[in-house]
Amino acid sequence: MKIEVRDVPPRSAWALEQAGVHPLLARLYAARGVTHPGELDEGLGQLLPPGGLKGVAEAARLLADAVAADRRICIVADYDCDGATACAVALRGLRLLGARRLDYLVPDRVVDGYGLTPPIAERVAARGADLLVTVDNGIASVDGVARARALGLQVLVTDHHLPGSELPAADVIVNPNQPGCGFGSKALAGVGAMFYVLLALRAELRERGVFADPGAAGEAAQRGSQVLQPKLDALLPLVALGTVADVVPLDANNRRLVAQGLRRIRAGQMPAGLPALFEVAGRDARRASTFDFGFALGPRINAAGRLADMTLGIELLLTDDAGRAQELARQLDAINRERREIEGGMREQAMQIAEGVLDPQADPPCALAVFDPEFHEGVVGIVAARLKERWHRPAFVFAPSGAPGKAHELKGSGRSIAGFHLRDALDLLSKRQPGVLLRFGGHAMAAGCTIAEDQFERFEQALQQIAAEWLDEATLTRRLPTDGALPAAYRRPDVAETLRAGVWGQGFAPPVFSEELEVISQRLVGERHLALKLRHQGEPVDGIWFGRTEPLPARALLAFRLEVDEWQGARRVRLLIEGWDEAAARAMP
């Protein structure tokens, strides 16, 4: 690993400081591309207006007509946290805006596969729906949309995934990444796209005179012809959770959505399912952070889609009954524990398979692909991420399909490194090796595909060939961008709390500092972690490196985050070690 220090544009940092931003935060923000204090304004009024989103006005009219005619609307969701939160936002929001006949359907990961397929369209039609709305899927569902239209359904696709060469023939598509869309944020999550559709629908209903003037609310209530315009900000905690859990880049617009959601959660203003999730995860909602979304709440909701039925997760997000929420949260927590056990076994097996084919005396190939007939398809993405982290290579993990009649197929999930666009790589692979990929889709950093079992070796060879062409030595070197040295004056619990509470995530990395530290003492704790006593700028400080058992030299260039350690009522800062630069250590005198 090579530890690097981010550049800090001095003019940007100075401008932020002059606007009253804390000097340390000014430095951190400037290093992440913030150039003006206005970019840090988290007010709802600073959100990009819905009108810039291609198709959103047409979507609003379609939904407004459906609400006015009391048509039956069915939401088709994806089976991850983004899809679950998008489904809950759609149902809660449409109900607030007057829809009465609402339904939802979420495909089974194993049986149905991803997205709106023709069989899913047939099930929606069989339920008596008039309008089918996809959330967090649909942009690649050419056949599914065609089947739905043939069955007489109107179709609204809301999605954020990258489109293929052919768009589905839906009545309306809302996707910031579709051709011709000039929306200022291409990083909207699926839940964000649905939230924007609801904002546009509310504006359309307002134009149609559906909402009463607040000053005439009493008279309107007597007439029964109008209602007060509902507030949609109650949906923001769900928008924030789905946005962070889907690991989309936190550009300025997404940071505002997340900040607004966090603000409401910390104030106790959230659906009953969220405090129940915080409780089973052992987290404090009053101190909610993006870390809680990414590492506590999100995985528990995702576990339902991986091993069971995402209906559990959606029902948790829909219920207003605290007792029911606690029951569902406990079920999700149990499923997540099972997921961890399965993942642990698969991870060890995947590591052994990879190590068995890799030459320990040589660099690993430019991409990895692993398959074992005992793997569980619900966990392949997580294991691929572990392989990617271990070897710093794009990695795919495959498992046998559990779908009826699909025993000859393998379902794979991949995770990538910077500089290797995974979906584009799959697209090129499909052109070079026709017939290898049965289906594929995804993003730059994460993608999925289905192949025939007898095509695994062709897939592996083709992927490695593309990676060898696209990646160079610099890209294949693991690099850890950091924020440089931490002034000793900022090594305080209040500073650590300020940093923890910030909106950090993909594309707006949490603060990680780096400097050469003296290792005073070190010992193993729990047989898996390295507890350290370090000297930071002349002062002793505790440190912990989770998951490391090998000792460090007397001096080391370490990358670390600040963490508040509470023990017997005392609060003090300790350093949470993220990595070290071994080459730099060898060069030290």
C-alpha positions as CSV (number, residue, x, y, z in Angstrom):
1,M,0.0,0.0,0.0
2,K,1.2,3.5,-0.9
3,I,-0.1,6.2,1.4
4,E,-0.7,9.5,-0.4
5,V,-1.7,13.0,0.8
6,R,-4.4,14.8,-0.9
7,D,-3.7,18.2,-2.4
8,V,-5.4,21.1,-0.6
9,P,-6.1,24.1,-2.9
10,P,-5.0,27.0,-0.7
11,R,-7.5,29.5,-2.2
12,S,-10.4,27.1,-1.6
13,A,-9.4,26.4,2.0
14,W,-8.9,30.1,2.6
15,A,-12.3,31.0,1.2
16,L,-14.0,28.4,3.4
17,E,-12.2,29.6,6.5
18,Q,-13.1,33.2,5.8
19,A,-16.8,32.1,5.6
20,G,-16.5,30.7,9.1
21,V,-15.8,27.1,8.4
22,H,-13.6,25.4,11.1
23,P,-9.9,25.4,9.8
24,L,-9.6,21.6,9.9
25,L,-12.9,21.1,8.1
26,A,-12.0,23.8,5.6
27,R,-8.9,21.9,4.7
28,L,-10.8,18.6,4.5
29,Y,-13.5,20.1,2.3
30,A,-11.1,21.9,0.0
31,A,-9.2,18.6,-0.5
32,R,-12.5,17.0,-1.6
33,G,-13.2,19.6,-4.3
34,V,-15.4,22.1,-2.4
35,T,-14.5,25.6,-3.6
36,H,-17.3,27.7,-2.3
37,P,-19.2,27.9,1.0
38,G,-22.5,27.6,-0.8
39,E,-21.7,24.0,-1.6
40,L,-21.9,23.3,2.2
41,D,-25.4,24.8,2.5
42,E,-27.5,21.8,3.5
43,G,-30.9,23.6,3.2
44,L,-33.7,22.0,1.3
45,G,-33.9,25.1,-0.8
46,Q,-30.5,24.3,-2.3
47,L,-31.6,21.0,-3.7
48,L,-31.5,20.8,-7.5
49,P,-35.0,21.5,-8.9
50,P,-36.9,18.5,-10.2
51,G,-37.6,20.2,-13.5
52,G,-34.1,19.4,-14.8
53,L,-34.7,15.7,-14.6
54,K,-35.7,14.4,-18.0
55,G,-39.2,12.8,-18.0
56,V,-40.1,14.0,-14.5
57,A,-42.9,16.3,-15.7
58,E,-44.4,13.6,-17.8
59,A,-44.1,11.1,-14.9
60,A,-45.9,13.6,-12.6
61,R,-48.8,13.9,-15.1
62,L,-49.0,10.2,-15.5
63,L,-49.2,9.7,-11.7
64,A,-51.6,12.6,-11.2
65,D,-54.0,11.1,-13.8
66,A,-53.8,7.8,-12.0
67,V,-54.5,9.3,-8.6
68,A,-57.4,11.3,-10.0
69,A,-58.9,8.2,-11.7
70,D,-58.3,6.0,-8.6
71,R,-56.2,3.6,-10.7
72,R,-54.3,0.7,-9.1
73,I,-50.6,1.5,-8.9
74,C,-48.1,-1.3,-8.4
75,I,-44.4,-0.6,-7.4
76,V,-41.8,-3.1,-8.7
77,A,-38.7,-2.8,-6.5
78,D,-35.2,-4.1,-6.5
79,Y,-34.1,-6.4,-3.7
80,D,-31.4,-4.3,-2.1
81,C,-31.5,-1.4,0.4
82,D,-31.8,1.2,-2.3
83,G,-34.7,-0.7,-3.8
84,A,-36.4,-1.3,-0.5
85,T,-36.1,2.4,0.6
86,A,-37.2,3.5,-2.9
87,C,-40.3,1.3,-2.6
88,A,-41.2,2.6,0.9
89,V,-40.7,6.2,-0.3
90,A,-42.9,5.6,-3.3
91,L,-45.7,4.0,-1.3
92,R,-45.6,6.4,1.6
93,G,-45.3,9.4,-0.7
94,L,-48.0,8.4,-3.1
95,R,-50.3,7.7,-0.1
96,L,-49.6,11.2,1.2
97,L,-50.4,12.6,-2.3
98,G,-53.8,11.0,-2.5
99,A,-53.3,7.5,-4.0
100,R,-55.5,4.9,-2.4
101,R,-55.0,1.7,-4.4
102,L,-51.4,0.8,-3.9
103,D,-49.5,-2.4,-4.2
104,Y,-45.9,-3.6,-4.5
105,L,-43.9,-6.6,-5.7
106,V,-40.2,-7.3,-5.2
107,P,-38.6,-10.1,-7.2
108,D,-37.0,-13.0,-5.5
109,R,-33.2,-12.8,-6.1
110,V,-32.9,-16.6,-6.7
111,V,-36.2,-17.4,-8.4
112,D,-36.9,-14.3,-10.4
113,G,-33.6,-12.6,-10.9
114,Y,-33.0,-8.9,-11.2
115,G,-35.5,-6.3,-12.5
116,L,-38.8,-6.2,-14.3
117,T,-38.9,-9.5,-16.3
118,P,-41.8,-10.7,-18.4
119,P,-43.0,-13.1,-15.6
120,I,-42.9,-10.2,-13.1
121,A,-45.0,-8.1,-15.5
122,E,-47.5,-10.9,-15.8
123,R,-47.8,-11.2,-12.0
124,V,-48.4,-7.4,-11.7
125,A,-51.1,-7.6,-14.4
126,A,-52.7,-10.6,-12.5
127,R,-53.0,-8.4,-9.4
128,G,-55.2,-6.0,-11.3
129,A,-52.8,-3.1,-11.6
130,D,-53.3,-0.3,-14.1
131,L,-49.9,1.5,-13.7
132,L,-46.6,-0.3,-13.1
133,V,-43.8,1.8,-11.5
134,T,-40.3,0.5,-11.2
135,V,-38.0,1.8,-8.5
136,D,-34.2,1.2,-8.7
137,N,-34.6,-0.9,-11.8
138,G,-36.2,-1.0,-15.2
139,I,-33.7,0.8,-17.4
140,A,-32.5,-2.5,-18.8
141,S,-35.9,-4.3,-18.7
142,V,-36.7,-4.1,-22.4
143,D,-38.6,-7.4,-22.5
144,G,-40.3,-6.9,-19.2
145,V,-41.6,-3.4,-20.2
146,A,-42.7,-4.7,-23.6
147,R,-44.7,-7.5,-21.9
148,A,-46.3,-5.1,-19.4
149,R,-47.3,-2.8,-22.2
150,A,-48.7,-5.8,-24.2
151,L,-50.8,-6.7,-21.2
152,G,-52.4,-3.2,-21.2
153,L,-50.3,-1.7,-18.3
154,Q,-49.0,1.8,-18.3
155,V,-45.3,1.7,-17.3
156,L,-43.2,4.4,-15.5
157,V,-39.5,3.5,-15.1
158,T,-37.6,5.2,-12.3
159,D,-34.0,4.1,-12.1
160,H,-30.5,5.4,-11.9
161,H,-28.5,2.5,-13.4
162,L,-26.6,3.0,-16.6
163,P,-28.7,2.3,-19.7
164,G,-27.8,-0.2,-22.4
165,S,-27.9,0.3,-26.1
166,E,-31.7,-0.1,-26.1
167,L,-34.1,1.7,-23.8
168,P,-37.3,0.1,-22.8
169,A,-40.5,1.3,-24.5
170,A,-42.0,2.6,-21.2
171,D,-44.6,5.4,-21.2
172,V,-42.1,7.5,-19.2
173,I,-38.5,7.0,-18.1
174,V,-37.0,9.0,-15.2
175,N,-33.3,8.3,-14.9
176,P,-30.5,10.9,-14.6
177,N,-28.2,8.7,-16.7
178,Q,-30.5,8.2,-19.6
179,P,-29.5,9.9,-22.9
180,G,-30.5,13.5,-23.2
181,C,-30.9,14.1,-19.4
182,G,-29.2,17.3,-18.3
183,F,-29.9,16.9,-14.6
184,G,-27.0,18.3,-12.5
185,S,-26.6,15.1,-10.4
186,K,-25.8,11.9,-12.2
187,A,-25.2,10.3,-8.9
188,L,-28.9,10.1,-7.6
189,A,-29.7,6.7,-6.1
190,G,-32.8,4.9,-7.0
191,V,-34.5,6.2,-3.9
192,G,-33.4,9.7,-4.8
193,A,-34.9,9.4,-8.3
194,M,-38.3,8.3,-6.8
195,F,-38.2,11.2,-4.3
196,Y,-37.7,13.6,-7.1
197,V,-40.7,12.1,-9.0
198,L,-42.8,12.7,-5.8
199,L,-41.7,16.3,-5.7
200,A,-42.7,16.8,-9.3
201,L,-46.1,15.0,-8.6
202,R,-46.8,17.3,-5.7
203,A,-46.1,20.4,-8.0
204,E,-48.4,18.9,-10.6
205,L,-51.2,18.4,-8.1
206,R,-50.7,21.9,-6.9
207,E,-51.1,23.2,-10.4
208,R,-54.3,21.2,-10.7
209,G,-55.7,22.9,-7.6
210,V,-55.8,19.7,-5.6
211,F,-54.4,21.4,-2.5
212,A,-56.2,24.0,-0.4
213,D,-54.8,27.4,0.6
214,P,-53.5,27.0,4.1
215,G,-55.5,30.1,5.2
216,A,-58.7,28.5,3.9
217,A,-58.0,25.1,5.3
218,G,-61.1,25.0,7.6
219,E,-63.5,25.9,4.8
220,A,-61.8,23.5,2.4
221,A,-62.1,20.7,4.9
222,Q,-65.8,21.3,5.2
223,R,-66.2,21.2,1.4
224,G,-64.1,18.0,1.3
225,S,-62.8,19.0,-2.2
226,Q,-59.3,20.0,-1.3
227,V,-56.6,19.0,1.2
228,L,-53.6,20.7,2.6
229,Q,-50.4,20.2,0.6
230,P,-48.5,17.4,2.3
231,K,-44.9,17.7,3.4
232,L,-42.6,15.2,1.9
233,D,-39.6,15.9,4.2
234,A,-40.8,13.0,6.4
235,L,-39.4,10.7,3.6
236,L,-35.9,12.1,3.8
237,P,-34.6,9.6,6.5
238,L,-35.4,6.8,4.0
239,V,-33.8,8.7,1.1
240,A,-30.7,9.2,3.2
241,L,-30.4,5.6,4.2
242,G,-30.9,4.3,0.6
243,T,-28.5,6.8,-0.9
244,V,-25.6,5.9,1.5
245,A,-26.3,2.2,1.5
246,D,-26.1,2.1,-2.3
247,V,-22.6,3.6,-2.3
248,V,-23.5,6.2,-4.9
249,P,-21.1,9.2,-5.0
250,L,-22.0,11.8,-2.5
251,D,-22.0,14.9,-4.7
252,A,-23.4,18.2,-3.3
253,N,-27.0,17.3,-4.0
254,N,-26.8,13.8,-2.5
255,R,-25.0,15.3,0.6
256,R,-27.9,17.6,1.1
257,L,-30.4,14.8,0.9
258,V,-28.3,12.7,3.4
259,A,-27.8,15.6,5.7
260,Q,-31.5,16.4,5.9
261,G,-32.3,12.8,6.6
262,L,-29.7,12.6,9.3
263,R,-31.0,15.8,10.9
264,R,-34.5,14.3,11.2
265,I,-33.3,10.9,12.5
266,R,-31.2,12.6,15.2
267,A,-34.3,14.5,16.2
268,G,-36.4,11.3,16.4
269,Q,-38.4,12.2,13.3
270,M,-38.4,8.9,11.3
271,P,-40.5,5.9,10.5
272,A,-40.9,3.3,13.2
273,G,-38.6,0.8,11.4
274,L,-35.5,3.0,11.7
275,P,-35.3,3.3,15.5
276,A,-35.9,-0.4,15.7
277,L,-33.0,-1.1,13.4
278,F,-30.8,1.3,15.4
279,E,-31.7,-0.6,18.5
280,V,-30.9,-4.1,17.2
281,A,-27.7,-2.8,15.7
282,G,-26.6,-1.3,19.1
283,R,-26.4,2.2,17.6
284,D,-27.7,5.5,19.0
285,A,-30.1,7.2,16.6
286,R,-29.5,10.5,18.4
287,R,-25.9,10.3,17.1
288,A,-26.7,8.8,13.7
289,S,-24.0,9.0,11.1
290,T,-23.4,7.8,7.5
291,F,-21.3,5.0,9.1
292,D,-24.5,3.7,10.7
293,F,-26.3,3.7,7.3
294,G,-23.4,1.9,5.6
295,F,-22.3,-0.6,8.2
296,A,-25.3,-1.2,10.5
297,L,-28.7,-0.5,9.0
298,G,-28.0,-1.0,5.3
299,P,-26.5,-4.5,5.7
300,R,-29.5,-5.7,7.8
301,I,-32.0,-4.6,5.2
302,N,-29.8,-6.0,2.4
303,A,-29.6,-9.4,4.2
304,A,-33.3,-10.0,3.6
305,G,-32.8,-9.7,-0.1
306,R,-29.7,-11.9,0.0
307,L,-31.0,-14.8,2.0
308,A,-34.7,-14.5,2.5
309,D,-37.4,-12.1,1.1
310,M,-36.9,-8.4,0.8
311,T,-40.6,-8.0,1.7
312,L,-39.4,-8.2,5.3
313,G,-37.2,-5.1,4.8
314,I,-39.9,-3.2,2.9
315,E,-42.6,-4.0,5.5
316,L,-40.2,-2.8,8.2
317,L,-39.9,0.6,6.4
318,L,-43.6,0.8,5.8
319,T,-45.0,0.0,9.3
320,D,-45.9,2.7,11.8
321,D,-46.4,0.2,14.6
322,A,-43.4,0.3,16.9
323,G,-44.0,-3.3,18.2
324,R,-44.3,-4.7,14.6
325,A,-41.1,-2.8,13.7
326,Q,-39.2,-4.3,16.6
327,E,-40.3,-7.8,15.6
328,L,-39.3,-7.3,12.0
329,A,-36.0,-5.7,13.0
330,R,-35.1,-8.7,15.1
331,Q,-35.9,-11.0,12.2
332,L,-33.6,-9.0,9.9
333,D,-30.9,-9.0,12.6
334,A,-31.0,-12.8,12.8
335,I,-30.9,-13.1,9.0
336,N,-27.9,-10.7,9.0
337,R,-26.1,-12.9,11.5
338,E,-26.7,-15.9,9.2
339,R,-25.4,-13.9,6.3
340,R,-22.2,-13.2,8.2
341,E,-21.7,-16.9,8.9
342,I,-22.3,-17.9,5.2
343,E,-20.1,-15.0,4.1
344,G,-17.3,-16.0,6.4
345,G,-17.2,-19.6,5.1
346,M,-17.4,-18.5,1.5
347,R,-14.7,-15.8,2.0
348,E,-12.3,-18.4,3.4
349,Q,-13.0,-20.8,0.6
350,A,-12.7,-18.1,-2.1
351,M,-9.4,-17.0,-0.6
352,Q,-8.1,-20.6,-0.7
353,I,-9.3,-21.0,-4.3
354,A,-7.6,-17.7,-5.4
355,E,-4.4,-18.5,-3.5
356,G,-4.3,-22.0,-5.0
357,V,-4.1,-20.6,-8.6
358,L,-2.0,-17.6,-7.9
359,D,1.8,-17.8,-8.0
360,P,3.0,-16.5,-4.6
361,Q,6.3,-15.3,-6.2
362,A,4.5,-13.2,-8.8
363,D,2.0,-10.5,-8.9
364,P,-1.6,-11.6,-9.2
365,P,-3.4,-11.4,-12.6
366,C,-5.0,-8.1,-13.4
367,A,-8.5,-9.5,-12.6
368,L,-9.8,-12.4,-10.5
369,A,-12.7,-14.7,-11.0
370,V,-13.7,-17.4,-8.5
371,F,-16.4,-20.1,-8.6
372,D,-17.3,-22.9,-6.3
373,P,-20.4,-25.1,-6.5
374,E,-21.1,-24.7,-2.8
375,F,-21.2,-20.9,-2.9
376,H,-24.5,-19.1,-2.1
377,E,-25.6,-16.6,-4.8
378,G,-27.0,-14.2,-2.3
379,V,-23.5,-13.4,-0.9
380,V,-21.3,-13.4,-3.9
381,G,-21.1,-9.6,-4.1
382,I,-19.8,-9.3,-0.6
383,V,-17.2,-12.0,-1.1
384,A,-16.1,-10.3,-4.4
385,A,-15.6,-7.1,-2.4
386,R,-13.4,-9.0,0.1
387,L,-11.2,-10.4,-2.8
388,K,-10.9,-7.0,-4.3
389,E,-9.8,-5.6,-1.0
390,R,-7.3,-8.4,-0.4
391,W,-5.5,-8.2,-3.8
392,H,-6.6,-4.8,-5.1
393,R,-7.9,-6.3,-8.3
394,P,-11.3,-6.3,-10.0
395,A,-12.9,-9.5,-8.8
396,F,-15.9,-11.6,-9.7
397,V,-17.4,-14.4,-7.6
398,F,-19.8,-16.9,-9.0
399,A,-22.3,-19.3,-7.5
400,P,-24.8,-21.8,-9.0
401,S,-28.2,-20.4,-9.8
402,G,-30.9,-21.5,-7.5
403,A,-33.7,-20.6,-9.9
404,P,-35.9,-23.5,-11.1
405,G,-34.6,-24.9,-14.4
406,K,-31.4,-22.8,-14.2
407,A,-29.1,-25.3,-12.5
408,H,-26.6,-25.0,-15.5
409,E,-26.2,-21.2,-15.0
410,L,-23.9,-19.3,-12.7
411,K,-24.8,-16.0,-11.2
412,G,-21.8,-13.7,-10.6
413,S,-21.2,-10.4,-8.9
414,G,-18.1,-8.2,-9.3
415,R,-16.4,-5.4,-7.5
416,S,-13.8,-3.1,-9.1
417,I,-11.0,-0.8,-8.4
418,A,-10.6,2.8,-9.6
419,G,-9.7,2.9,-13.3
420,F,-11.6,-0.2,-14.3
421,H,-15.3,0.4,-15.3
422,L,-16.8,-2.9,-14.6
423,R,-20.0,-2.6,-16.6
424,D,-18.1,-1.2,-19.6
425,A,-15.7,-4.2,-19.3
426,L,-18.6,-6.6,-19.4
427,D,-20.1,-4.8,-22.4
428,L,-16.7,-5.2,-24.2
429,L,-16.5,-8.9,-23.1
430,S,-20.0,-9.5,-24.6
431,K,-18.9,-8.2,-27.9
432,R,-15.6,-10.0,-28.0
433,Q,-17.0,-13.3,-26.7
434,P,-20.6,-13.5,-28.0
435,G,-22.7,-16.0,-26.0
436,V,-20.6,-16.0,-22.9
437,L,-22.7,-13.5,-21.0
438,L,-26.4,-14.4,-20.8
439,R,-27.2,-11.2,-18.9
440,F,-25.3,-8.4,-17.3
441,G,-25.6,-4.9,-15.9
442,G,-24.3,-2.5,-13.2
443,H,-22.1,0.4,-12.6
444,A,-18.4,1.3,-12.7
445,M,-17.5,-0.2,-9.4
446,A,-20.1,-3.0,-9.1
447,A,-21.8,-5.2,-11.6
448,G,-23.5,-8.5,-12.0
449,C,-23.8,-11.1,-14.7
450,T,-25.1,-14.6,-15.5
451,I,-23.1,-17.2,-17.5
452,A,-23.5,-20.8,-18.4
453,E,-21.3,-23.0,-16.1
454,D,-19.3,-24.3,-19.0
455,Q,-18.4,-20.7,-19.9
456,F,-16.6,-19.9,-16.7
457,E,-13.1,-20.3,-18.0
458,R,-13.8,-18.3,-21.2
459,F,-15.2,-15.5,-19.0
460,E,-12.2,-15.6,-16.7
461,Q,-9.7,-15.4,-19.6
462,A,-11.6,-12.7,-21.4
463,L,-12.0,-10.6,-18.2
464,Q,-8.3,-10.9,-17.5
465,Q,-7.4,-9.9,-21.0
466,I,-9.5,-6.7,-20.8
467,A,-8.0,-5.9,-17.4
468,A,-4.5,-6.4,-18.7
469,E,-5.2,-3.9,-21.6
470,W,-6.9,-1.3,-19.4
471,L,-4.9,-1.3,-16.2
472,D,-1.3,-0.3,-15.8
473,E,1.2,-0.6,-12.9
474,A,0.1,2.6,-11.3
475,T,-3.5,1.7,-11.3
476,L,-2.7,-1.8,-9.9
477,T,-0.8,-0.3,-7.0
478,R,-3.0,0.0,-3.9
479,R,-3.1,3.6,-2.9
480,L,-4.7,5.2,0.2
481,P,-5.5,8.9,-0.2
482,T,-5.2,10.6,3.2
483,D,-5.4,14.1,4.6
484,G,-1.8,14.3,5.9
485,A,-0.8,15.0,9.4
486,L,-3.3,15.8,12.2
487,P,-2.3,18.8,14.3
488,A,-2.0,17.7,17.9
489,A,-4.4,20.5,19.0
490,Y,-7.2,18.7,17.0
491,R,-6.7,15.3,18.7
492,R,-9.7,15.9,20.9
493,P,-13.0,14.1,21.5
494,D,-15.1,17.1,20.3
495,V,-13.2,17.2,17.0
496,A,-13.6,13.5,16.6
497,E,-17.4,13.8,17.2
498,T,-17.6,16.7,14.6
499,L,-15.8,14.5,12.0
500,R,-18.0,11.5,12.8
501,A,-21.2,13.5,12.4
502,G,-20.2,14.8,8.9
503,V,-21.7,13.5,5.7
504,W,-19.0,11.3,4.3
505,G,-19.1,8.4,1.9
506,Q,-18.4,7.4,-1.7
507,G,-16.8,10.2,-3.6
508,F,-16.5,12.3,-0.4
509,A,-14.3,10.1,1.7
510,P,-14.3,10.3,5.5
511,P,-11.2,12.0,6.9
512,V,-8.1,9.7,7.2
513,F,-4.9,11.2,8.5
514,S,-1.4,9.9,8.0
515,E,2.0,10.5,9.6
516,E,5.1,8.7,10.9
517,L,4.4,7.5,14.4
518,E,6.5,5.8,17.1
519,V,5.2,2.5,18.2
520,I,5.7,2.4,22.0
521,S,4.1,-1.0,22.6
522,Q,1.7,-3.4,20.9
523,R,-0.2,-6.5,21.9
524,L,-2.9,-8.8,20.5
525,V,-6.5,-8.4,21.8
526,G,-9.2,-11.0,21.1
527,E,-6.6,-12.9,19.0
528,R,-7.5,-10.9,15.9
529,H,-6.7,-7.2,16.6
530,L,-3.6,-5.2,17.4
531,A,-3.8,-2.8,20.3
532,L,-1.2,-0.1,20.1
533,K,0.4,2.6,22.3
534,L,1.7,5.2,19.9
535,R,3.5,8.5,20.2
536,H,1.8,11.2,18.1
537,Q,3.7,14.5,17.9
538,G,5.4,13.8,21.2
539,E,2.3,12.7,23.1
540,P,1.2,9.1,23.9
541,V,-2.1,8.0,22.4
542,D,-3.9,4.7,22.1
543,G,-4.5,3.0,18.8
544,I,-6.3,-0.1,17.5
545,W,-5.9,-1.9,14.2
546,F,-8.8,-4.3,13.7
547,G,-8.1,-7.5,11.8
548,R,-4.3,-7.2,12.0
549,T,-2.2,-9.7,14.0
550,E,1.3,-9.0,12.6
551,P,3.5,-6.6,14.7
552,L,4.6,-3.2,13.4
553,P,8.2,-1.9,13.5
554,A,9.3,0.7,16.0
555,R,8.4,3.5,13.6
556,A,5.8,3.4,10.9
557,L,3.9,5.6,8.4
558,L,0.3,5.0,9.5
559,A,-3.0,6.0,8.1
560,F,-5.7,6.5,10.8
561,R,-9.1,7.9,11.7
562,L,-10.1,9.6,15.0
563,E,-12.4,7.7,17.2
564,V,-13.9,8.5,20.6
565,D,-13.3,5.7,23.1
566,E,-15.5,5.8,26.2
567,W,-14.5,3.9,29.3
568,Q,-16.0,4.2,32.8
569,G,-17.4,7.6,31.9
570,A,-14.2,9.0,30.5
571,R,-14.0,10.0,26.9
572,R,-10.7,10.1,25.1
573,V,-9.4,9.9,21.5
574,R,-7.8,6.8,20.1
575,L,-6.5,6.2,16.6
576,L,-8.3,3.7,14.4
577,I,-5.6,2.4,12.1
578,E,-6.6,2.0,8.4
579,G,-3.3,0.9,6.9
580,W,0.5,1.5,6.7
581,D,3.1,2.1,4.0
582,E,5.5,-0.8,4.4
583,A,7.8,0.6,1.7
584,A,8.1,3.9,3.6
585,A,8.9,1.9,6.8
586,R,11.8,0.1,5.1
587,A,13.2,3.4,4.0
588,M,13.2,4.8,7.6
589,P,16.5,5.0,9.3
